[in-house]
Amino acid sequence: MTSLPSPAPRTGARLLVDALLANGVSRAFGVPGESYLDVLDALSDSNVDFVICRQESGAAMMAEACGKLTGRPGICFVTRGPGATNASAGIHIAQQDSTPMILFVGQISRSMRGREAFQEVDYRAAFGPLAKWAVEIDEAARIPEIVSRAFRVAMQGRPGPVVIALPEDVLSEMAAVPDAPAVEPAETWPGLSDMMRLQRLLWAAKRPVMILGGARWNERAIASVERFAERFDLPLAVSFRRQMLFPADHACFAGDIGFSANPKLLARLKAADLVILAGGRFGEVPSQGYSLFGIPDPGVPLVHVHADPEELGRVYQPTLAINASSGAFAASLEGVQPPNELPWADWRAQARADYLAWTDELPANPGAVQMASLVRYLRALPRETIICNGAGNFAIWVHRFHRFRAYGTQLAPTSGSMGYGLPAAVAAKISQPATPVVAVCGDGDFLMTGQEFATAVQYGAPIVAVVVDNGMYGTIRMHQEREYPTRVFGTTLRNPDFAAYARAFGGFGVTVETDDAFVPALDAAFASGLPAIVHVKLDPEAITPTTSLSALRAKSLAERSGG
């Protein structure tokens, strides 16, 4: 037998970059730090595009957005101590959103451990509860092994974030070890008996509903689900901030079950005699505060499909638990046959009619600028347009009224993290430069990560950021008015001129103060060819699409006075 030649010695940093290249990584996001200078040097003559960000939370959110779009781990590099803790917001998003991501953190040298050296943090302890796996590499020779495992952990089962600490001296240490092969996640396929049981449950049903959520989806899988829904004439809903999982213009689409969900859809779910939940977890938001179904017995035949067996029966005990990844389950639906007669055709048609009625009529809001104008503009953009947002009451307009029509067109955190929309948009535009990308942000939301507008300018990523400015932390103010009416505290904001902010960075900026200026401003932003901010001055009274601030306050006061 001919023995293979021994690999040439390489530094730990070079081993790390080669491991990334072996796994198809072409882009990473980060903020440079002296704790991983060796990696920066190794990246400098590689084919990895290193996107320099302005703060670690923005960098981590960009990596998370890439993981969400591609299904492969988004890669982020940060320095030790404050660099890592700044990035924790992105790790939390990846964990709650089931997004594959790997965060590499520079670390002190091994010889300094345990002395509370400069910026020393035990990352396994700090990120252990927040990430799917947190590890520190102890020797350069193990880098290919650990990076390979990280890719598998991040993608396999329920996807999530992995944190890898890189001691400085490990990165400069020499080791002669071979590269590991590229990692592909294992697909967990449902058993034939599972699919036959699903078919029998469907044949016995009169009022079935299917819900899509979670991760491990792709365009091919969604196409399979579309065909399944059509063959069964099945009403289909999506989970919170997962609207991109099924086209809103499809006759089977019945809406989403997020915050302020359509009451008729919630009533339909309660009246269903079979619920099929594929890919999702039925967390607090889609379950409407765990009130939609009983716990642990949901009170309705429930089929739960999930790639991680630990999620099956975690809260709700299903009639049929199917341990399968989303793509494998979708492919297996081709073999499930409908009954000779479908007794729920009117049930599906009414679900569709309820959705259209819920989203067709765009309500007027107080003030000169109407958010309905933004929604109409978004609906008219190309089908492949990516819409990004963070958290705040402004997002209700996007989630309730915009109609996502294609897979991969929504970037929004199910974790409810503010500041996500702008960095997600920058990452999406850098990754897909030919695709229109819009970030819809609140004023407080935007300034959580607003410095990443500089990253958009630096990399020539012409996003359009719509900053909805009502001069307050609107969601908190809404709750404050409900719980403590007239006692406003800690929610008022004094904001900059966001259009001037854009121009200061070298982008395009325009302000909207009247409704007739809305569409021309958006047109001009797209036509500029520059990263753009459309600063929308929204009346503070427009607290939700259906309620004004003063009406909310009056209702709360009346309830407290018994009126």
Residue, then its C-alpha position, 0 to 999 in steps of 0.5 A: m500500500t502506498s502511503l500518502p505524503s505527510p502534509a506540510p506544517r501550517t499555522g493554526a490560523r492557516l489550518l482554520v482558513d483552509a477548513l473554512l475554504a474546504n467547507g465552501v465559505s466564501r464570505a465572513f463578517g467581523v470586526p478586526g482584533e489583535s487577538y486573531l491577527d494571525v487569522l486576518d493575515a491568513l484571510s488576506d491571501s485567501n478567497v474569503d471575502f472578509v466584510i469589515c463591520r463597525q460593531e460586533s452585534g451588526a457583524a453577528m447579525m449579518a452572519e446570521a442573515c447569511g445563514k438564514l438565506t443559505g442554510r449554511p453557517g454564516i461566519c463571523f470573527v470577533t475579538r475577545g472580551p467586549g467583542a464577543t459580548n457585543a456579538s451575543a445579540g446575534i448568537h441569541i437570534a441564531q439560537q431562537d431562529s434556528t439559524p446555522m452560524i459559527l462565531f470565532v472569538g479571539q482568546i488570550s494565550r493558553s498560558m494566561r488562563g485563570r488569571e483574569a488576564f486582559q479581556e479574559v472570558d470563559y466562553r464555554a461558560a458565557f455562551g454555553p446556555l446561549a449557543k448550540w455548542a461552545v468550545e475552546i481549541d486547545e491545540a492547532a492539530r485539532i482545528p480541522e476536527i473541531v471546525s468540521r464538527a462545528f459545521r455539522v452541529a450548526m446545520q444538523g438536527r435543529p440548526g443553531p449557533v456554534v461559538i469557537a474560542l481561538p487562543e492567540d498562541v494556538l493560531s501561531e502554533m505549527a501542526a502537520v495535519p490533513d484537512a477534513p472533508a467538507v461537511e454536509p448535514a445528515e437528512t433525517w427521513p420519515g419512515l414509510s409507516d409515519m407517512m402512511r399514518l399521516q395519510r390515514l389521519l388526513w383521510a379521517a379529517k374534515r377540517p385539517v390545517m397545515i402550519l410551516g415553520g422553523a428551518r431546514w427548508n429550501e425552494r425545492a422543499i417549498a415547491s413540494v409542499e405547494r404541490f401537496a397543498e394543491r392535491f389536498d386542497l389544504p389550508l396552509a398557514v405559516s409561523f411567526r416571521r416565516q411568511m417566506l415559507f409559502p407564497a402569499d398569492h397561492a390559493c391555499f395560503a391562509g396567513d401567519i400566526g404571529f403577534s396580532a394574528n387574524p382572529k379568524l385564523l386562530a378560531r380556525l385552528k381551534a376548530a380544526d380536527l387535524v393540525i400538521l406542524a412541519g419544521g416549527r416549534f410552536g413557541e410562545v408567539p405562534s401558540q399565542g402565549y401557549s393558549l392556542f392548544g392545551i398542554p401537554d394534550p393539545g386537544v386536537p390530533l397533532v402531527h409534529v414534524h421536526a428534525d430534532p427529536e428533542e423538540l417532539g413532545r417538548v411542550y405538546q404531545p403529538t398524536l404523530a411525532i415524525n422525526a424528519s428534516s423539513g426538506a426530507f419530509a417535504a419530498s416524502l409528501e409526494g407519496v401521500q395520496p388524497p382521498n377520493e373526495l375532499p370534504w374540506a374544499d369550502w373550509r380551505a376556500q373560506a380560510r383563503a377568503d379570511y386571509l384576503a379580507w384581513t390583508d386587503e383593506l389597508p387602514a388609514n392612520p393618524g397624521a399626514v404620512q400613511m403607512a399604507s403607501l409603503v405597503r403598496y410600494l413594497r407589494a409592487l416591487p419584484r417578487e424576489t425583493i428581500i424585505c428585512n426588519g428588526a423589532g417594533n410596532f412599525a413591523i406590524w405593517v410589514h407582517r400583516f399587510h405585505r405579501f411575501r411571494a417567494y422563498g428567501t425574501q424575508l429576514a426578520p428575527t423571531s427572537g424580537s431583536m431590535g437592530y436586526g433589519l439594517p445589518a441583515a439588509v447589508a448582508a443580503k445585498i452584499s450576498q445577492p447584489a442583483t436583488p432589491v433589498v429593503a430594510v424597514c426600521g423603526d427610529g429606535d430600532f435603526l440606531m441600535t445598529g445604524q453605524e452599519f450603514a457605513t458598511a453598506v457604503q464601503y461595500g457599495a451595497p445599495i440597500v434602501a432603509v425606510v426609517v419610520d420615525n415616531g420619536m419613541y420606543g413605540t412598542i414599549r410606549m404602547h404597553q406603557e399606555r395600556e398598563y400605566p396610562t398618562r405615566v409616560f417614562g423612559t420611552t421618548l426619543r430625540n432623533p437625528d435627521f436620518a436623511a442627513y445621516a445617510r448623506a454624511f456617510g456618502g449615501f442618499g437621504v430623503t425625508v417624507e413628511t407628507d403622503d404624496a412624497f412617499v412614492p417619489a422618495l422611494d423611487a428616488a432612493f432606488a434610482s440613486g444607486l447608493p445605499a439610501i435612507v428614506h426618513v419617514k416622519l410618522d405621527p406618534e398617534a399612529i401606534t398600531p395599524t388599527t389603534s391611535l395612541s390617544a384611543l389606547r390611553a382612553k380605553s385603558l383609563a376607562e377600564r381602570s375607572g370601571g367605565 
